[in-house]
């Protein structure tokens, strides 16, 4: 061991050349080089036979087994392609009944929904006819869920027969179709509904909208509330201590569903001042009336065309006739073909060629007011037709005594020309007789409705403040 410890395993071949240690080092170096050369790998190219390209079916299987992003068109996880190892079964067992649900879509057909669910066409048409005898199919709302049970079929190629069908036809009605024997029978299942309106009161505070929303008034009802009250009061004049009173349509089914409708009553009380507005149907439209049965419709004329004022009402020099005369209207400069709309609701008394006016339309409105629209390039309105404010009646042109495309707009009160730019009229309607009695009866019924949750928004705020104080006391 001592000899090995003292032996020099790494000999310097540049020193003591020819000595015993030198030859031992030379032998070791040659042995190591020879061993390294013997272990050198064979770097000659390998020769092998290339595999044949994959057939289409094999390629589909490889793509289905591969892992690749679906966004790049991969078939990862898709069903494998059939191979020769797949053998079709001569017969397979079938489920005796299938339970499924279908959804009635926007603009869908009742029979089409059933056919998509697997019901035969004739049977779907028969069920649709049965349901239409109870209610119009168009009244079924989009999103209605239908629960179906399909039974056993004699031949697998035939559609399954319907066993049962259940769906909510209306808020207060459920329909059930059931197979009894060889025929289908329709059963009506009425749903009890409590139609008591929802009444909410509260303090206006810093914001009527925020206070009403905090009290539970729907946002759409608040907007209608503000529009109704603003007919009698300026919203800026309502103080923070004023109280609001809102009554909205509210229906609660015995199954637990709730449906909130439109605003029925709007009230503001501030000191001795009280404003109460009730929505009342007046013919073909709803209107807000005061508690005494007086309804007011504020009429602000709408600009009939999008254009700039080029000529005002009064005496002016006519550019074509060459002398000054009364200009019974105002002119709006607008491009050729721009749409012209009715300034307010009315009936078309004239539509056609009218001397220097060219293509001309005249509308008669309430209160002895009429409006005229001249120099049109094309007329859309027809004589005797009833039009609404903002409804299209024609297009801008340059017919008649005109130097360029524009609209000559004129207004008459009891046959006398007036300045269209200065007229704002109000139509007041007073209920009387049976209508007034029915109106007061409805108002009394609504005012007898109890307040929701037995209180108003400030009570809720007081309760929440009291709860906060108790929480702080517990933490303390």
C-alpha beads as a LAMMPS data file, in Angstrom:
LAMMPS data file: protein, C-alpha beads

476 atoms
475 bonds

1 atom types
1 bond types

-500.0 500.0 xlo xhi
-500.0 500.0 ylo yhi
-500.0 500.0 zlo zhi

Masses

1 110.0

Atoms # bond

1 1 1 0.000 0.000 0.000
2 1 1 2.851 2.331 0.801
3 1 1 4.364 1.623 -2.663
4 1 1 1.052 2.438 -4.387
5 1 1 0.679 5.576 -2.354
6 1 1 4.054 6.755 -3.465
7 1 1 3.731 5.702 -7.101
8 1 1 3.416 8.408 -9.736
9 1 1 0.359 7.436 -11.823
10 1 1 0.653 10.431 -14.130
11 1 1 4.155 10.362 -15.550
12 1 1 5.638 13.393 -17.233
13 1 1 6.895 11.970 -20.532
14 1 1 8.961 15.090 -21.127
15 1 1 11.307 14.381 -18.187
16 1 1 13.781 11.555 -17.428
17 1 1 13.440 10.079 -20.912
18 1 1 14.582 6.415 -21.092
19 1 1 14.106 5.739 -17.366
20 1 1 11.908 3.011 -15.953
21 1 1 9.176 5.444 -14.939
22 1 1 9.274 6.997 -18.403
23 1 1 8.606 3.627 -20.152
24 1 1 5.834 2.827 -17.682
25 1 1 4.135 6.139 -18.503
26 1 1 4.565 5.552 -22.243
27 1 1 2.966 2.113 -21.962
28 1 1 0.025 3.555 -20.002
29 1 1 -0.555 6.300 -22.586
30 1 1 -0.494 3.847 -25.504
31 1 1 -2.902 1.512 -23.692
32 1 1 -5.391 4.288 -23.004
33 1 1 -5.304 5.549 -26.601
34 1 1 -5.774 2.026 -27.954
35 1 1 -8.746 1.449 -25.656
36 1 1 -10.331 4.728 -26.742
37 1 1 -9.866 3.890 -30.406
38 1 1 -11.427 0.473 -29.952
39 1 1 -14.561 2.071 -28.450
40 1 1 -15.089 4.556 -31.346
41 1 1 -18.673 4.083 -32.765
42 1 1 -19.374 3.148 -36.369
43 1 1 -20.520 6.368 -37.999
44 1 1 -21.567 4.796 -41.283
45 1 1 -25.154 5.776 -42.425
46 1 1 -27.888 3.331 -41.461
47 1 1 -30.073 1.930 -44.202
48 1 1 -33.771 1.123 -43.543
49 1 1 -36.998 0.686 -45.507
50 1 1 -39.465 3.665 -45.271
51 1 1 -42.978 2.977 -43.991
52 1 1 -45.889 3.281 -46.408
53 1 1 -48.029 6.441 -45.979
54 1 1 -51.142 6.162 -43.800
55 1 1 -54.417 5.372 -45.462
56 1 1 -57.274 7.873 -44.926
57 1 1 -58.950 5.779 -42.215
58 1 1 -55.636 5.266 -40.421
59 1 1 -54.936 8.983 -40.659
60 1 1 -58.325 9.792 -39.082
61 1 1 -57.617 7.398 -36.214
62 1 1 -54.186 8.932 -35.677
63 1 1 -55.664 12.455 -35.578
64 1 1 -58.314 11.384 -33.065
65 1 1 -55.663 9.828 -30.791
66 1 1 -53.256 12.724 -31.093
67 1 1 -53.175 15.638 -28.658
68 1 1 -53.394 18.958 -30.476
69 1 1 -55.270 22.280 -30.110
70 1 1 -58.858 22.089 -31.337
71 1 1 -58.561 25.692 -32.527
72 1 1 -56.034 24.523 -35.130
73 1 1 -58.417 21.964 -36.571
74 1 1 -57.385 18.927 -34.525
75 1 1 -59.726 15.961 -34.035
76 1 1 -58.579 15.290 -30.488
77 1 1 -61.212 13.301 -28.627
78 1 1 -63.420 12.724 -31.656
79 1 1 -64.925 9.362 -32.396
80 1 1 -62.505 6.905 -34.025
81 1 1 -63.069 5.906 -37.608
82 1 1 -64.517 2.429 -38.161
83 1 1 -62.135 -0.388 -38.990
84 1 1 -62.479 -3.964 -40.139
85 1 1 -62.660 -4.996 -36.480
86 1 1 -66.050 -3.285 -36.138
87 1 1 -69.003 -5.571 -36.705
88 1 1 -72.563 -4.227 -36.901
89 1 1 -74.980 -5.706 -34.375
90 1 1 -78.033 -7.403 -35.756
91 1 1 -80.221 -6.075 -32.923
92 1 1 -79.756 -3.729 -29.978
93 1 1 -81.939 -3.210 -26.933
94 1 1 -83.887 0.085 -26.816
95 1 1 -84.944 2.189 -23.866
96 1 1 -88.689 1.792 -23.274
97 1 1 -89.215 5.481 -22.393
98 1 1 -87.275 8.675 -23.036
99 1 1 -87.712 11.752 -20.849
100 1 1 -86.561 15.035 -22.362
101 1 1 -87.320 18.754 -22.465
102 1 1 -87.673 21.227 -25.330
103 1 1 -87.658 25.034 -25.345
104 1 1 -90.049 27.216 -27.332
105 1 1 -87.835 29.708 -29.198
106 1 1 -88.431 33.237 -30.490
107 1 1 -90.547 33.045 -33.644
108 1 1 -90.756 29.256 -33.304
109 1 1 -93.686 27.025 -34.178
110 1 1 -95.365 24.776 -31.619
111 1 1 -95.444 21.761 -33.916
112 1 1 -91.816 22.338 -35.019
113 1 1 -90.652 22.219 -31.389
114 1 1 -92.319 18.830 -30.907
115 1 1 -90.931 17.488 -34.186
116 1 1 -87.386 18.499 -33.179
117 1 1 -87.896 16.578 -29.933
118 1 1 -88.749 13.398 -31.887
119 1 1 -92.548 13.508 -32.124
120 1 1 -94.110 12.370 -35.404
121 1 1 -95.291 15.160 -37.708
122 1 1 -98.951 14.111 -37.727
123 1 1 -98.986 13.711 -33.960
124 1 1 -97.289 17.093 -33.453
125 1 1 -99.885 18.774 -35.689
126 1 1 -102.689 17.074 -33.752
127 1 1 -101.310 18.304 -30.405
128 1 1 -100.862 21.828 -31.791
129 1 1 -104.492 21.822 -32.912
130 1 1 -105.616 20.701 -29.445
131 1 1 -103.640 23.481 -27.750
132 1 1 -104.883 26.125 -30.210
133 1 1 -108.464 25.322 -29.154
134 1 1 -107.543 26.434 -25.623
135 1 1 -105.367 29.483 -26.404
136 1 1 -103.683 31.119 -29.412
137 1 1 -100.317 29.496 -30.077
138 1 1 -98.830 32.951 -30.621
139 1 1 -99.450 33.758 -26.936
140 1 1 -96.904 31.159 -25.820
141 1 1 -93.857 33.112 -24.709
142 1 1 -90.373 32.405 -26.007
143 1 1 -88.334 30.418 -23.502
144 1 1 -91.274 28.264 -22.366
145 1 1 -90.010 24.841 -21.317
146 1 1 -91.862 21.709 -22.424
147 1 1 -91.341 18.390 -20.621
148 1 1 -91.977 15.347 -22.814
149 1 1 -92.017 11.580 -22.326
150 1 1 -91.705 9.443 -25.472
151 1 1 -92.795 5.801 -25.315
152 1 1 -91.792 2.537 -26.960
153 1 1 -92.082 2.158 -30.715
154 1 1 -92.829 -0.978 -32.698
155 1 1 -90.256 -0.293 -35.428
156 1 1 -86.980 1.463 -34.778
157 1 1 -87.232 3.488 -37.960
158 1 1 -90.521 5.047 -36.786
159 1 1 -90.682 8.068 -34.422
160 1 1 -91.559 7.364 -30.809
161 1 1 -95.157 7.994 -29.715
162 1 1 -95.774 10.785 -27.222
163 1 1 -96.902 9.630 -23.787
164 1 1 -97.049 12.897 -21.834
165 1 1 -96.415 16.598 -22.467
166 1 1 -96.445 19.270 -19.727
167 1 1 -95.790 23.008 -20.104
168 1 1 -96.775 26.390 -18.628
169 1 1 -99.039 27.887 -21.284
170 1 1 -99.773 31.100 -19.375
171 1 1 -98.941 32.566 -16.019
172 1 1 -102.280 31.237 -14.736
173 1 1 -102.588 28.037 -16.790
174 1 1 -100.682 24.790 -17.205
175 1 1 -101.514 22.318 -19.982
176 1 1 -100.879 18.571 -19.891
177 1 1 -101.267 16.158 -22.810
178 1 1 -101.496 12.480 -21.903
179 1 1 -101.974 9.315 -23.920
180 1 1 -104.927 7.286 -22.719
181 1 1 -105.451 4.122 -24.726
182 1 1 -104.866 4.920 -28.377
183 1 1 -105.688 8.619 -28.163
184 1 1 -104.240 11.834 -26.743
185 1 1 -106.202 13.927 -24.249
186 1 1 -105.565 17.525 -23.167
187 1 1 -105.986 18.545 -19.533
188 1 1 -106.171 22.100 -18.248
189 1 1 -104.563 22.791 -14.879
190 1 1 -105.544 26.287 -13.654
191 1 1 -103.026 28.087 -11.442
192 1 1 -104.405 30.431 -8.808
193 1 1 -102.980 33.938 -9.101
194 1 1 -103.218 36.792 -6.624
195 1 1 -103.466 40.000 -8.671
196 1 1 -103.326 42.407 -5.744
197 1 1 -101.288 45.451 -6.851
198 1 1 -98.046 46.297 -5.093
199 1 1 -98.079 49.609 -3.229
200 1 1 -94.834 51.223 -2.097
201 1 1 -94.434 54.496 -0.238
202 1 1 -91.387 56.360 0.940
203 1 1 -89.572 59.615 1.456
204 1 1 -88.070 61.313 -1.592
205 1 1 -84.810 62.237 0.148
206 1 1 -81.893 63.378 -1.958
207 1 1 -83.045 61.480 -5.060
208 1 1 -86.519 60.256 -5.973
209 1 1 -85.098 57.560 -8.239
210 1 1 -82.646 56.222 -5.636
211 1 1 -85.216 56.277 -2.827
212 1 1 -87.864 54.521 -4.925
213 1 1 -85.397 51.871 -6.087
214 1 1 -84.283 51.286 -2.499
215 1 1 -87.924 50.851 -1.503
216 1 1 -88.430 48.197 -4.182
217 1 1 -90.076 50.054 -7.077
218 1 1 -88.996 48.567 -10.467
219 1 1 -86.839 50.846 -12.595
220 1 1 -89.364 50.949 -15.458
221 1 1 -92.136 51.956 -13.063
222 1 1 -89.979 54.779 -11.672
223 1 1 -89.485 56.203 -15.156
224 1 1 -93.245 56.117 -15.744
225 1 1 -93.758 57.675 -12.288
226 1 1 -91.512 60.628 -13.130
227 1 1 -93.216 61.182 -16.504
228 1 1 -96.669 61.151 -14.886
229 1 1 -95.797 63.499 -12.017
230 1 1 -93.871 65.877 -14.281
231 1 1 -97.156 66.705 -16.067
232 1 1 -98.221 68.615 -12.935
233 1 1 -95.037 69.293 -10.975
234 1 1 -91.517 70.312 -11.797
235 1 1 -89.237 67.587 -10.485
236 1 1 -86.844 70.254 -9.198
237 1 1 -89.584 71.718 -6.989
238 1 1 -90.101 68.463 -5.064
239 1 1 -88.416 68.716 -1.655
240 1 1 -86.528 66.008 0.172
241 1 1 -89.289 65.684 2.820
242 1 1 -91.943 64.926 0.218
243 1 1 -93.406 61.428 0.143
244 1 1 -93.977 59.316 -2.941
245 1 1 -96.742 56.742 -3.413
246 1 1 -96.414 54.204 -6.234
247 1 1 -98.795 51.362 -7.122
248 1 1 -97.705 48.840 -9.754
249 1 1 -99.296 45.757 -11.276
250 1 1 -98.271 42.659 -9.335
251 1 1 -99.260 39.025 -9.771
252 1 1 -98.183 36.127 -7.537
253 1 1 -98.951 32.561 -8.591
254 1 1 -99.656 29.812 -6.067
255 1 1 -96.557 28.044 -7.397
256 1 1 -94.373 30.921 -6.180
257 1 1 -93.670 32.844 -9.405
258 1 1 -94.048 36.631 -9.364
259 1 1 -94.774 38.941 -12.302
260 1 1 -94.493 42.721 -11.986
261 1 1 -96.289 44.888 -14.515
262 1 1 -96.602 48.580 -15.282
263 1 1 -97.282 51.552 -13.028
264 1 1 -100.949 52.154 -12.160
265 1 1 -100.824 55.095 -9.752
266 1 1 -98.333 57.857 -8.981
267 1 1 -98.609 60.251 -6.068
268 1 1 -96.516 62.963 -4.409
269 1 1 -97.426 64.558 -1.073
270 1 1 -95.531 67.556 0.276
271 1 1 -97.190 69.439 3.103
272 1 1 -100.664 70.445 1.939
273 1 1 -99.799 69.915 -1.705
274 1 1 -100.898 66.551 -3.075
275 1 1 -100.647 65.294 -6.644
276 1 1 -102.332 62.009 -7.567
277 1 1 -102.172 60.596 -11.092
278 1 1 -104.040 57.489 -12.262
279 1 1 -103.452 55.655 -15.542
280 1 1 -106.711 55.321 -17.443
281 1 1 -107.394 53.787 -20.844
282 1 1 -108.856 56.385 -23.171
283 1 1 -109.801 54.675 -26.370
284 1 1 -106.752 53.172 -28.049
285 1 1 -104.132 54.534 -25.652
286 1 1 -103.402 54.909 -21.935
287 1 1 -103.325 58.400 -20.436
288 1 1 -102.597 59.812 -16.998
289 1 1 -105.514 61.572 -15.278
290 1 1 -105.683 63.577 -12.081
291 1 1 -107.773 62.311 -9.171
292 1 1 -110.636 64.621 -10.240
293 1 1 -110.836 62.948 -13.667
294 1 1 -109.049 65.632 -15.689
295 1 1 -106.501 64.418 -18.181
296 1 1 -104.047 66.644 -19.949
297 1 1 -102.022 65.926 -23.065
298 1 1 -99.222 68.386 -23.666
299 1 1 -98.564 68.686 -27.378
300 1 1 -95.173 69.901 -28.513
301 1 1 -94.807 69.895 -32.261
302 1 1 -91.985 67.739 -33.583
303 1 1 -89.693 69.146 -36.270
304 1 1 -90.909 67.478 -39.480
305 1 1 -87.484 67.168 -41.133
306 1 1 -83.831 67.175 -40.110
307 1 1 -82.616 70.398 -41.687
308 1 1 -81.743 74.034 -41.059
309 1 1 -84.153 76.968 -41.126
310 1 1 -83.794 78.900 -44.378
311 1 1 -86.867 81.154 -44.361
312 1 1 -89.088 82.320 -41.484
313 1 1 -92.771 83.198 -41.176
314 1 1 -93.876 86.634 -42.461
315 1 1 -93.460 89.002 -45.395
316 1 1 -90.607 88.223 -47.763
317 1 1 -89.450 88.739 -51.378
318 1 1 -90.434 85.692 -53.446
319 1 1 -87.374 84.485 -55.424
320 1 1 -89.443 83.221 -58.375
321 1 1 -92.438 85.578 -58.569
322 1 1 -90.205 88.627 -58.088
323 1 1 -92.301 90.588 -55.550
324 1 1 -92.903 90.595 -51.789
325 1 1 -95.784 88.643 -50.312
326 1 1 -96.793 86.851 -47.111
327 1 1 -94.839 83.659 -46.459
328 1 1 -97.366 81.533 -44.542
329 1 1 -94.900 79.064 -43.108
330 1 1 -91.257 78.311 -42.522
331 1 1 -88.753 76.619 -44.830
332 1 1 -86.262 73.934 -43.847
333 1 1 -83.303 73.309 -46.112
334 1 1 -82.663 69.575 -46.442
335 1 1 -81.112 67.232 -49.013
336 1 1 -83.208 65.730 -51.780
337 1 1 -85.025 62.611 -50.544
338 1 1 -84.708 63.358 -46.821
339 1 1 -87.633 61.831 -44.860
340 1 1 -90.527 64.065 -43.766
341 1 1 -92.557 63.025 -40.703
342 1 1 -95.819 64.137 -39.119
343 1 1 -95.344 66.904 -36.562
344 1 1 -98.010 65.344 -34.313
345 1 1 -100.923 62.869 -34.452
346 1 1 -103.516 63.603 -37.099
347 1 1 -105.572 62.542 -40.119
348 1 1 -104.489 63.101 -43.731
349 1 1 -107.018 65.496 -45.289
350 1 1 -105.130 66.040 -48.578
351 1 1 -102.265 64.291 -50.353
352 1 1 -101.432 65.185 -53.950
353 1 1 -100.559 67.999 -56.355
354 1 1 -101.474 71.454 -55.003
355 1 1 -100.533 74.377 -57.288
356 1 1 -97.345 76.192 -56.315
357 1 1 -96.937 73.828 -53.353
358 1 1 -96.172 70.981 -55.727
359 1 1 -96.594 67.628 -54.009
360 1 1 -98.424 68.592 -50.837
361 1 1 -99.799 66.841 -47.723
362 1 1 -102.168 68.384 -45.201
363 1 1 -102.937 66.891 -41.774
364 1 1 -105.838 67.748 -39.472
365 1 1 -105.122 67.575 -35.726
366 1 1 -107.151 68.018 -32.536
367 1 1 -108.259 71.476 -31.432
368 1 1 -108.758 72.891 -34.929
369 1 1 -105.039 72.645 -35.764
370 1 1 -103.800 71.571 -39.196
371 1 1 -100.324 71.390 -40.735
372 1 1 -99.098 71.456 -44.340
373 1 1 -95.984 69.977 -45.973
374 1 1 -95.077 71.233 -49.465
375 1 1 -92.605 70.649 -52.352
376 1 1 -92.241 66.907 -51.676
377 1 1 -90.459 64.720 -54.182
378 1 1 -92.679 61.759 -53.252
379 1 1 -95.781 61.389 -51.072
380 1 1 -96.180 58.398 -48.764
381 1 1 -99.330 59.364 -46.838
382 1 1 -102.783 58.598 -48.258
383 1 1 -105.990 60.662 -47.848
384 1 1 -108.057 59.581 -44.849
385 1 1 -105.127 57.785 -43.232
386 1 1 -104.468 58.311 -39.502
387 1 1 -100.806 59.009 -38.736
388 1 1 -98.833 59.225 -35.495
389 1 1 -96.285 61.808 -34.464
390 1 1 -92.968 60.998 -36.139
391 1 1 -94.537 58.743 -38.799
392 1 1 -93.180 59.036 -42.361
393 1 1 -95.463 60.941 -44.754
394 1 1 -93.123 61.825 -47.649
395 1 1 -89.678 62.893 -48.878
396 1 1 -88.022 66.268 -49.451
397 1 1 -88.120 67.552 -53.027
398 1 1 -88.328 70.689 -55.161
399 1 1 -91.729 70.435 -56.862
400 1 1 -93.944 73.450 -57.509
401 1 1 -92.595 77.017 -57.121
402 1 1 -89.237 76.026 -55.634
403 1 1 -85.629 76.947 -56.369
404 1 1 -84.107 73.912 -54.647
405 1 1 -84.842 70.942 -52.387
406 1 1 -86.476 72.049 -49.129
407 1 1 -89.629 71.612 -47.048
408 1 1 -92.199 74.371 -46.770
409 1 1 -93.962 73.705 -43.432
410 1 1 -97.067 75.651 -42.500
411 1 1 -99.618 75.543 -39.704
412 1 1 -103.239 76.698 -39.416
413 1 1 -105.550 77.249 -36.464
414 1 1 -109.234 77.226 -37.402
415 1 1 -108.201 77.951 -40.997
416 1 1 -105.960 80.936 -40.151
417 1 1 -102.203 80.699 -40.776
418 1 1 -100.055 80.847 -37.621
419 1 1 -96.308 80.802 -37.041
420 1 1 -95.317 77.106 -36.730
421 1 1 -92.249 78.010 -34.681
422 1 1 -94.222 79.508 -31.807
423 1 1 -97.229 77.209 -31.341
424 1 1 -97.512 74.786 -28.420
425 1 1 -100.983 73.480 -27.722
426 1 1 -102.524 71.468 -24.892
427 1 1 -105.505 69.152 -25.129
428 1 1 -107.532 68.753 -21.927
429 1 1 -109.982 65.884 -21.482
430 1 1 -112.581 65.673 -18.691
431 1 1 -114.156 62.344 -17.776
432 1 1 -117.881 62.416 -17.142
433 1 1 -120.813 60.123 -16.478
434 1 1 -120.132 56.397 -16.334
435 1 1 -116.467 56.869 -17.261
436 1 1 -115.949 59.201 -14.296
437 1 1 -117.723 56.775 -11.924
438 1 1 -115.581 53.860 -13.120
439 1 1 -112.489 56.040 -12.830
440 1 1 -113.244 56.970 -9.211
441 1 1 -114.050 53.366 -8.329
442 1 1 -110.688 52.227 -9.676
443 1 1 -108.898 55.025 -7.828
444 1 1 -110.575 54.101 -4.526
445 1 1 -109.719 50.438 -4.984
446 1 1 -106.058 51.251 -5.585
447 1 1 -105.860 53.629 -2.629
448 1 1 -107.244 50.879 -0.378
449 1 1 -104.305 48.572 -1.181
450 1 1 -102.069 47.950 1.801
451 1 1 -98.501 49.172 1.698
452 1 1 -95.967 46.443 0.900
453 1 1 -94.139 45.017 3.958
454 1 1 -96.251 47.241 6.175
455 1 1 -94.084 50.308 5.706
456 1 1 -92.031 52.516 3.482
457 1 1 -88.445 53.111 2.496
458 1 1 -87.584 55.179 5.572
459 1 1 -88.769 52.351 7.829
460 1 1 -86.389 50.039 6.012
461 1 1 -83.582 52.550 6.462
462 1 1 -84.431 52.873 10.168
463 1 1 -84.384 49.098 10.541
464 1 1 -81.036 48.864 8.772
465 1 1 -79.623 51.681 10.952
466 1 1 -80.870 49.918 14.082
467 1 1 -79.246 46.682 12.916
468 1 1 -75.931 48.502 12.387
469 1 1 -76.089 49.906 15.943
470 1 1 -76.710 46.430 17.353
471 1 1 -73.774 45.026 15.344
472 1 1 -71.496 47.732 16.701
473 1 1 -72.679 47.027 20.242
474 1 1 -71.919 43.324 19.815
475 1 1 -68.449 44.065 18.463
476 1 1 -67.807 46.501 21.325

Bonds

1 1 1 2
2 1 2 3
3 1 3 4
4 1 4 5
5 1 5 6
6 1 6 7
7 1 7 8
8 1 8 9
9 1 9 10
10 1 10 11
11 1 11 12
12 1 12 13
13 1 13 14
14 1 14 15
15 1 15 16
16 1 16 17
17 1 17 18
18 1 18 19
19 1 19 20
20 1 20 21
21 1 21 22
22 1 22 23
23 1 23 24
24 1 24 25
25 1 25 26
26 1 26 27
27 1 27 28
28 1 28 29
29 1 29 30
30 1 30 31
31 1 31 32
32 1 32 33
33 1 33 34
34 1 34 35
35 1 35 36
36 1 36 37
37 1 37 38
38 1 38 39
39 1 39 40
40 1 40 41
41 1 41 42
42 1 42 43
43 1 43 44
44 1 44 45
45 1 45 46
46 1 46 47
47 1 47 48
48 1 48 49
49 1 49 50
50 1 50 51
51 1 51 52
52 1 52 53
53 1 53 54
54 1 54 55
55 1 55 56
56 1 56 57
57 1 57 58
58 1 58 59
59 1 59 60
60 1 60 61
61 1 61 62
62 1 62 63
63 1 63 64
64 1 64 65
65 1 65 66
66 1 66 67
67 1 67 68
68 1 68 69
69 1 69 70
70 1 70 71
71 1 71 72
72 1 72 73
73 1 73 74
74 1 74 75
75 1 75 76
76 1 76 77
77 1 77 78
78 1 78 79
79 1 79 80
80 1 80 81
81 1 81 82
82 1 82 83
83 1 83 84
84 1 84 85
85 1 85 86
86 1 86 87
87 1 87 88
88 1 88 89
89 1 89 90
90 1 90 91
91 1 91 92
92 1 92 93
93 1 93 94
94 1 94 95
95 1 95 96
96 1 96 97
97 1 97 98
98 1 98 99
99 1 99 100
100 1 100 101
101 1 101 102
102 1 102 103
103 1 103 104
104 1 104 105
105 1 105 106
106 1 106 107
107 1 107 108
108 1 108 109
109 1 109 110
110 1 110 111
111 1 111 112
112 1 112 113
113 1 113 114
114 1 114 115
115 1 115 116
116 1 116 117
117 1 117 118
118 1 118 119
119 1 119 120
120 1 120 121
121 1 121 122
122 1 122 123
123 1 123 124
124 1 124 125
125 1 125 126
126 1 126 127
127 1 127 128
128 1 128 129
129 1 129 130
130 1 130 131
131 1 131 132
132 1 132 133
133 1 133 134
134 1 134 135
135 1 135 136
136 1 136 137
137 1 137 138
138 1 138 139
139 1 139 140
140 1 140 141
141 1 141 142
142 1 142 143
143 1 143 144
144 1 144 145
145 1 145 146
146 1 146 147
147 1 147 148
148 1 148 149
149 1 149 150
150 1 150 151
151 1 151 152
152 1 152 153
153 1 153 154
154 1 154 155
155 1 155 156
156 1 156 157
157 1 157 158
158 1 158 159
159 1 159 160
160 1 160 161
161 1 161 162
162 1 162 163
163 1 163 164
164 1 164 165
165 1 165 166
166 1 166 167
167 1 167 168
168 1 168 169
169 1 169 170
170 1 170 171
171 1 171 172
172 1 172 173
173 1 173 174
174 1 174 175
175 1 175 176
176 1 176 177
177 1 177 178
178 1 178 179
179 1 179 180
180 1 180 181
181 1 181 182
182 1 182 183
183 1 183 184
184 1 184 185
185 1 185 186
186 1 186 187
187 1 187 188
188 1 188 189
189 1 189 190
190 1 190 191
191 1 191 192
192 1 192 193
193 1 193 194
194 1 194 195
195 1 195 196
196 1 196 197
197 1 197 198
198 1 198 199
199 1 199 200
200 1 200 201
201 1 201 202
202 1 202 203
203 1 203 204
204 1 204 205
205 1 205 206
206 1 206 207
207 1 207 208
208 1 208 209
209 1 209 210
210 1 210 211
211 1 211 212
212 1 212 213
213 1 213 214
214 1 214 215
215 1 215 216
216 1 216 217
217 1 217 218
218 1 218 219
219 1 219 220
220 1 220 221
221 1 221 222
222 1 222 223
223 1 223 224
224 1 224 225
225 1 225 226
226 1 226 227
227 1 227 228
228 1 228 229
229 1 229 230
230 1 230 231
231 1 231 232
232 1 232 233
233 1 233 234
234 1 234 235
235 1 235 236
236 1 236 237
237 1 237 238
238 1 238 239
239 1 239 240
240 1 240 241
241 1 241 242
242 1 242 243
243 1 243 244
244 1 244 245
245 1 245 246
246 1 246 247
247 1 247 248
248 1 248 249
249 1 249 250
250 1 250 251
251 1 251 252
252 1 252 253
253 1 253 254
254 1 254 255
255 1 255 256
256 1 256 257
257 1 257 258
258 1 258 259
259 1 259 260
260 1 260 261
261 1 261 262
262 1 262 263
263 1 263 264
264 1 264 265
265 1 265 266
266 1 266 267
267 1 267 268
268 1 268 269
269 1 269 270
270 1 270 271
271 1 271 272
272 1 272 273
273 1 273 274
274 1 274 275
275 1 275 276
276 1 276 277
277 1 277 278
278 1 278 279
279 1 279 280
280 1 280 281
281 1 281 282
282 1 282 283
283 1 283 284
284 1 284 285
285 1 285 286
286 1 286 287
287 1 287 288
288 1 288 289
289 1 289 290
290 1 290 291
291 1 291 292
292 1 292 293
293 1 293 294
294 1 294 295
295 1 295 296
296 1 296 297
297 1 297 298
298 1 298 299
299 1 299 300
300 1 300 301
301 1 301 302
302 1 302 303
303 1 303 304
304 1 304 305
305 1 305 306
306 1 306 307
307 1 307 308
308 1 308 309
309 1 309 310
310 1 310 311
311 1 311 312
312 1 312 313
313 1 313 314
314 1 314 315
315 1 315 316
316 1 316 317
317 1 317 318
318 1 318 319
319 1 319 320
320 1 320 321
321 1 321 322
322 1 322 323
323 1 323 324
324 1 324 325
325 1 325 326
326 1 326 327
327 1 327 328
328 1 328 329
329 1 329 330
330 1 330 331
331 1 331 332
332 1 332 333
333 1 333 334
334 1 334 335
335 1 335 336
336 1 336 337
337 1 337 338
338 1 338 339
339 1 339 340
340 1 340 341
341 1 341 342
342 1 342 343
343 1 343 344
344 1 344 345
345 1 345 346
346 1 346 347
347 1 347 348
348 1 348 349
349 1 349 350
350 1 350 351
351 1 351 352
352 1 352 353
353 1 353 354
354 1 354 355
355 1 355 356
356 1 356 357
357 1 357 358
358 1 358 359
359 1 359 360
360 1 360 361
361 1 361 362
362 1 362 363
363 1 363 364
364 1 364 365
365 1 365 366
366 1 366 367
367 1 367 368
368 1 368 369
369 1 369 370
370 1 370 371
371 1 371 372
372 1 372 373
373 1 373 374
374 1 374 375
375 1 375 376
376 1 376 377
377 1 377 378
378 1 378 379
379 1 379 380
380 1 380 381
381 1 381 382
382 1 382 383
383 1 383 384
384 1 384 385
385 1 385 386
386 1 386 387
387 1 387 388
388 1 388 389
389 1 389 390
390 1 390 391
391 1 391 392
392 1 392 393
393 1 393 394
394 1 394 395
395 1 395 396
396 1 396 397
397 1 397 398
398 1 398 399
399 1 399 400
400 1 400 401
401 1 401 402
402 1 402 403
403 1 403 404
404 1 404 405
405 1 405 406
406 1 406 407
407 1 407 408
408 1 408 409
409 1 409 410
410 1 410 411
411 1 411 412
412 1 412 413
413 1 413 414
414 1 414 415
415 1 415 416
416 1 416 417
417 1 417 418
418 1 418 419
419 1 419 420
420 1 420 421
421 1 421 422
422 1 422 423
423 1 423 424
424 1 424 425
425 1 425 426
426 1 426 427
427 1 427 428
428 1 428 429
429 1 429 430
430 1 430 431
431 1 431 432
432 1 432 433
433 1 433 434
434 1 434 435
435 1 435 436
436 1 436 437
437 1 437 438
438 1 438 439
439 1 439 440
440 1 440 441
441 1 441 442
442 1 442 443
443 1 443 444
444 1 444 445
445 1 445 446
446 1 446 447
447 1 447 448
448 1 448 449
449 1 449 450
450 1 450 451
451 1 451 452
452 1 452 453
453 1 453 454
454 1 454 455
455 1 455 456
456 1 456 457
457 1 457 458
458 1 458 459
459 1 459 460
460 1 460 461
461 1 461 462
462 1 462 463
463 1 463 464
464 1 464 465
465 1 465 466
466 1 466 467
467 1 467 468
468 1 468 469
469 1 469 470
470 1 470 471
471 1 471 472
472 1 472 473
473 1 473 474
474 1 474 475
475 1 475 476
